[in-house]
């Protein structure tokens, strides 16, 4: 069964993944173990840079998990974050504000951003499709 996910990272970090990978929660393994080949994933970026005050609040990348590979990437030093391979679609950034009342996970919720703090959470196929359309992406 295909599942759909929102991962949270700065736009700068999400766009680095366009090379063909995803990582979440500062490279932790456990969240990525929930994801399977064929699952859809989109990144929500609250800011352009990590810890930045440059609010972006947009979906920045979207794609499909390529395979079941779960591996550690090499970032330099002792940092070897866990990753999954993703085929990203050509897409434009899509601000979340115009979608708030259209997405099931945000509709009618004053504190819609609360679940973003977990770094990775599941959404409906309908929400994934709405986001893909807003991004001009075919996934």
C-alpha positions as CSV (number, residue, x, y, z in Angstrom):
1,X,0.0,0.0,0.0
2,X,1.4,3.4,-1.1
3,X,1.7,5.9,1.7
4,X,2.4,9.7,1.5
5,X,4.6,11.8,3.8
6,X,5.6,15.3,4.6
7,X,9.2,15.7,5.7
8,X,10.3,19.0,7.3
9,X,13.6,20.7,6.6
10,X,14.9,24.1,5.6
11,X,14.6,24.7,1.8
12,X,18.4,24.8,1.6
13,X,18.6,21.2,3.0
14,X,15.6,19.9,1.1
15,X,17.0,21.1,-2.2
16,X,20.3,19.3,-1.5
17,X,18.3,16.1,-1.5
18,X,17.4,16.7,-5.2
19,X,20.6,14.8,-5.9
20,X,18.4,11.8,-5.2
21,X,18.1,11.3,-1.5
22,X,16.1,12.2,1.6
23,X,17.0,12.4,5.2
24,X,15.0,13.6,8.2
25,X,15.3,14.5,11.8
26,X,19.1,15.3,11.6
27,X,19.8,11.9,10.0
28,X,17.9,9.6,12.4
29,X,17.2,6.1,11.1
30,X,13.9,5.3,12.9
31,X,11.6,7.7,11.0
32,X,13.0,6.5,7.6
33,X,12.2,2.9,8.5
34,X,8.5,3.7,8.1
35,X,8.9,4.7,4.5
36,X,8.7,2.2,1.6
37,X,9.6,2.1,-2.1
38,X,6.9,3.9,-4.2
39,X,5.8,6.1,-1.3
40,X,5.3,9.8,-2.1
41,X,7.2,12.4,-0.1
42,X,7.2,16.2,-0.1
43,X,9.3,18.5,1.9
44,X,7.8,21.4,3.8
45,X,10.3,24.2,4.5
46,X,9.4,26.7,7.2
47,X,12.5,28.8,6.3
48,X,15.1,29.1,3.5
49,X,18.0,28.2,5.9
50,X,18.2,26.1,9.0
51,X,17.3,28.1,12.0
52,X,16.8,31.1,9.7
53,X,14.4,33.9,10.4
54,X,13.8,34.0,6.6
55,X,10.2,32.5,6.7
56,X,9.4,30.6,3.6
57,X,6.5,28.3,4.7
58,X,6.4,26.4,1.4
59,X,6.6,23.0,0.0
60,X,9.9,22.8,-1.8
61,X,10.5,19.3,-3.2
62,X,8.3,16.4,-4.1
63,X,9.0,12.9,-5.4
64,X,8.7,9.1,-4.9
65,X,10.9,6.8,-2.9
66,X,12.9,4.8,-5.4
67,X,13.7,1.6,-3.6
68,X,14.0,-0.1,-0.2
69,X,17.6,1.0,0.4
70,X,18.3,2.6,3.8
71,X,21.9,3.7,4.0
72,X,24.2,6.1,5.7
73,X,25.5,9.1,3.7
74,X,28.8,10.7,4.2
75,X,28.7,14.4,5.1
76,X,32.1,14.9,6.5
77,X,33.6,14.3,9.9
78,X,31.7,11.9,12.0
79,X,28.3,12.8,10.6
80,X,26.8,9.9,8.6
81,X,23.0,10.5,8.4
82,X,20.6,7.8,7.4
83,X,19.0,8.3,3.9
84,X,16.6,6.8,1.4
85,X,16.8,7.2,-2.4
86,X,14.1,9.4,-3.9
87,X,13.3,10.3,-7.5
88,X,12.3,14.0,-7.3
89,X,9.9,15.6,-9.8
90,X,10.4,19.0,-11.5
91,X,8.5,21.3,-9.2
92,X,8.1,24.9,-8.1
93,X,7.9,26.0,-4.5
94,X,4.3,26.2,-3.3
95,X,3.4,28.4,-0.3
96,X,1.2,26.6,2.3
97,X,-1.0,29.6,3.1
98,X,-3.3,29.2,0.0
99,X,-3.7,25.5,0.7
100,X,-4.5,25.6,4.5
101,X,-8.3,25.2,4.0
102,X,-7.9,22.6,1.2
103,X,-5.5,20.2,3.0
104,X,-7.1,17.6,5.3
105,X,-4.2,17.9,7.8
106,X,-4.6,21.7,8.2
107,X,-8.2,22.4,7.4
108,X,-9.9,24.2,10.3
109,X,-6.8,24.0,12.6
110,X,-5.5,27.1,14.1
111,X,-2.3,25.3,15.2
112,X,-1.7,23.4,11.9
113,X,2.0,23.7,12.2
114,X,2.1,21.7,15.4
115,X,2.7,18.3,13.7
116,X,5.6,19.8,11.7
117,X,7.7,19.6,14.8
118,X,7.9,15.9,14.4
119,X,9.9,16.2,11.2
120,X,8.1,13.5,9.3
121,X,4.4,12.6,9.3
122,X,1.9,10.8,7.1
123,X,-0.7,12.5,5.0
124,X,-3.6,11.4,2.7
125,X,-3.2,10.7,-1.0
126,X,-5.6,13.5,-1.6
127,X,-3.4,16.0,0.3
128,X,-0.3,14.7,-1.6
129,X,-2.1,15.3,-4.9
130,X,-3.2,18.8,-3.9
131,X,0.4,19.7,-3.0
132,X,1.7,18.2,-6.2
133,X,-0.8,20.2,-8.2
134,X,0.2,23.4,-6.4
135,X,3.8,22.7,-7.1
136,X,3.1,22.0,-10.8
137,X,4.6,18.5,-10.4
138,X,3.7,15.2,-11.9
139,X,4.5,12.4,-9.4
